[in-house]
């Protein structure tokens, strides 16, 4: 595994991006930006794929956690200020609203049986029922309060 000192010798961090301090191959020059243009940019070191955000986190903190979360949910934003250590539950809670969401609000869905909006949240692998509401905005407010209570800084209300 690479250590912080080695990473400092190989890379320079500038405004959320990494640049090569060395010439790692014939195709790459010193000063070139590290990674590709994919959503989760990566490079290869010692024959292994490594993500740019992992390198950045390790350069600043000296260790590599199991999971790194993007505070703004944008994996192309690899600024150190946007990276934080997380667990699976925290990453799930900081995720955006699902694309197949029909209510327009995270944590809110229609219950045809009761003919009301229902608000739910998941915390530590447990589903928490927050109530039934005639107004979907009211159901969303219940979700927002619960998200802050259960997920704190990882709560994503979008």
N, C-alpha and C positions, 0 to 999 in steps of 0.2 A: 504494500500500500504506500502511496505517496505521502510525504509529510509536508508540513507547512513551509519549512525551509526550502525544500526542493521546488515547491510550487512558486515561491518568491523568485527563485533563480530562473524559472521557465517563463513566467507570465508577469505582465504588468496590467493592473486594473485601472481603467479610466472611465468614469461616468457610466458605470453599469456594463462595460464591455471588457473583454480580456484581449491582450495583444501579446504576441510572441516576443520574448527577449532573445531567443535563439532561433536558429534555422533548423527546424525539426526534420525537414525533408527537402528534396529537390523542388517540390511543388509549392512549398511555403517559404516565404521570406521573413526575416527578422522584421518586426513591426506590423506584420499582417494581423488582422483580426482573427481571433480564435473561433472555431466552430463553423457551422453552416447556417443557412438562412431558414432552417426549419423551426417550428414552434419551440421544441425543446432542443436547443442547439447543443451540439456535442463535438468532441474531438477524440482522437485516439492517442493514448499514452501507454508505452510499453506493451503494445498490442491489445489494449483493452479500451473499450468505449467508456468515456467519462463525460458527464454533462457539465456544461459551462457553469451553471448555477451551483453545482457541487464544488467545483474548483474555487469559485468566488467565496462561498461560505467557509471553506476550509482555510483559505488564505487569511480571512479576517478572524476566524474563531479557533483555528488550530485543530478542529476535529470535524468529522463528517457524521451527522445524525442519520438515523434510519430514514427519516422523511423530512424534506424541506418544503415548506408551503410558501406560495406567492401571496402576499397580503392583498394585492389588488386582483388576484385570480388571473393574471396575465403572465404566462410562462415566458414570454419574450422580454419581459421587464426583469432583467437580472441584476438590477441595482441592489447593493447590499442592504439598503434600507427596506427593500421589498421582500427580503428573504427572512424566514424564521423557521426554527425547529418546530415540528408538530408531530402528533400521532394520528392514526387513521381517523379517529372520531373528530379531531379538530379539523383535519382536511375536509372531511365530509360536511362539517358544519359551516365551513367558510366557502363552500362551493356556491356557484350561481344557481339561479332558478332553472329547473329542467326545461329543455326545449319543447317537450310535449305538454307543458303546463297549460291548462285551459282557463284557469281563474285569472291569470295575470299576476298572481302573488305567490311567493314562495311559502310553502307550508299550508296553503289553502286549497281545498277541493270541494266539489259539489257532492252532497250526499242525497241521491235521488229518493232513497227510502224515507228520509226525514224531510226532504225538500228544503234543506238548509245548507249553508256553507259550513264546512267542518275545518277546524284548525288543529294541526298535529305537528309534533316535533320529535326528533329522535336524539336521544342523549345516552351515551355509553351503551349503545346497542339496544336500548329500550325505547319503545314508542310511547310517547306521552300525549294523551288526548287532551286538548285544550278547550274543547267545547264546540257547540253548534251555534250558528249565528244566522240571522236573517240578512245581514249586510256583509258582503265579502270584505269590505274595508275594515269592519270591526273584527272580523276573523283574522285579518292580517295584523292588526294592532296587537291582538292576543299572541300571535306568533312572534312578533317583534319583541314583546316583553319577555317571553319565554326564551328566545334566542339569546338575549343579553344575559338573562339569569343563568342559563345552562352552558352557554358557550363563551361568554365574556368577550375578550378581544377578537376571538375567532368567529363571532357572529357576523354572517353576511346577510343583510336584510334585503338584498336585491334579488 
